[in-house]
Amino acid sequence: MFDNRRSGLAITFLVALALTGGASAAHAEMMKMKATLAGTSEVPPNTSKGQGQATFDYDSGTKKLTWNISYSGLTGPATAGHIHGPAAANANAGVAIPFAKPASPITGSATLTEAQAADLVAGRMYVNIHTAAHPGGEIRGQIGK
C-alpha cells in the first residue's frame, strides 16, 4: 500500500508539473510588428528621399525576433543597419542588434534579452539605416504593433 501512495504522489506531481509547463507555453504569444522608415523620422530629421518598410515576427515564448526590411531611394549604398534601443521615437539610443549585411532586403533573426524584449513590446526600439552622406542614420522607423 505504501508503494501505491508513493506512485500516486509521483503521478500527481508529474501531472501538476505538466500542467504548469503547459500554462507557461499558453502565455507565449506570436506578435506581428512593423516600422516605416523615412528621413523625417531621424533625430534630427533629414531631407532624404529614402524610404523603407520593415516587418517583424516576435515569439514572446522564445524571445526570437525575425525581420524582413526593404528600402530604396537612399543617397548611396547603406554602410550599416541596426536595431537601436531603448528609445522613444524622438530620441536616439545605442545599437542593440546589428544587421550582418545592410543591403536591401535585410532578413535575419535574433534572440532578445529580457530587457530587449520588454523594450520591443513597449515600442522603444527602432530600425536605422546609415549611409556615407548620413552617418548618423539616413532613414529610421520606430518598431510597433
N, C-alpha and C positions, 0 to 999 in steps of 0.2 A: 504494500500500500504506500509506503514511503517513496518508492520509486515512481509510482503513478503521480503523486503530488509534485515531485520534482519535475517530471516530464510535463505535467500540466502547467507548472510555473514557467518552464522554459518555453513552451508553446505560446503562452500568454505574453511573455516578454518579446518573443520574436514577432508576434502579430502587432504588438504595440510599436515596436521598432519599425516595422514595415509601414505601418500607418503614418508614423511621424515622418519618415522619409518621403512617403507619397505626398504628404501635406506640404512639405517644403518644395517639392517639384511642382506642385499645383500652383504655387505662388510665383513661379518663373513666368516671365512674360516676354513675348516677341514684340518689339516695337519697331515701327517704321518711322524714320525721321528724314528730314531734308534740309537743304540750305540753298539759297540763291546767292550766287557770287557776283559782286559788282564793285567797281572802284569807289562808288559813293558810299559803300559800307566800310571802307577802310577808315582807320582812325590815325591821322586825319584823312578825310575823304580826298580822292583824286579824280581827275577827269578822264581816266582810261575808258576806252570804248569796249574793253574786255568784259565778258560775261560768262557765267557758268552755272551749272546745276550739279548738286550732289544729293545722292540718296544713300541712306544708311539702314541697315537691319541690325538691331541690338537685341541680344538674348540676355535678359536680366539674370537668368539662372547660371549661365556660364560666364557672363560678363564679356562675351565676344561681340565686337563691333565689326561689321563688314561694310565696306563703302564702294561706291562707283561714282566717280567725279568726272565730268566733262566740261570743257571750257573752250572759248575761241575769242579772237579779236584782241589778243594781248599785244603790247608794244614790241615784243620779241619773245624768244623762247623762254619758257619757265626755267628759272635757275634753282628753285626749291619749292616745295609744297609741304604743308604740315597741318595737323590739327593742333590748335592752341587752346590753352585754358589754364585755370578758370578765369573767365572774364565776361562781363555783361557786353552787350552789343556796342556800347560807347567807350569801351576800354580795351587796352591791349594786355596780352599775357605771353608767357613763355611757351616754347614748343612742348607739347605733351606727347604727340605721336608724329614722327617724321614719315614722309612717304619715300619709298625706295627710289622711285623714278617720278619726277613731276610732270612728264609729258602726258597730254590728254589722249585717251581717257586713263584716269588713275583708278586702279582697283586694288583692293587688299583687305586685310583684316588684322585685328589686334585684340588681345585680351586685356581689358582695362583693370586698373587697380580699384579698390573700393572708393577712393577719393575721386578718381576719374569718372567712375560710373555715376556717382552722386552728382558730379558737375554736369555730365552729359544730360542726365534726366532733368536736371534743373535749368537747362538751357544756357549753361555757362561755358560752352566750347564752341569754337569756330574754325572754319577752313580758311586757309590763307595761301594764295599762290603768289610767289615772288618772281620778279624779272630784274634784269640789269638796270632798266630805267626806273624801277620801283623796288629797290632792295628791301624796304620795309614791308612790302606787300602791294601787289597791283590790284588784285580782286580778293574779296573776302565775303564770307557768308556765315551767319550765326546758325548753328545746328538746332533745330527744333522739331517738335512733333507735327 
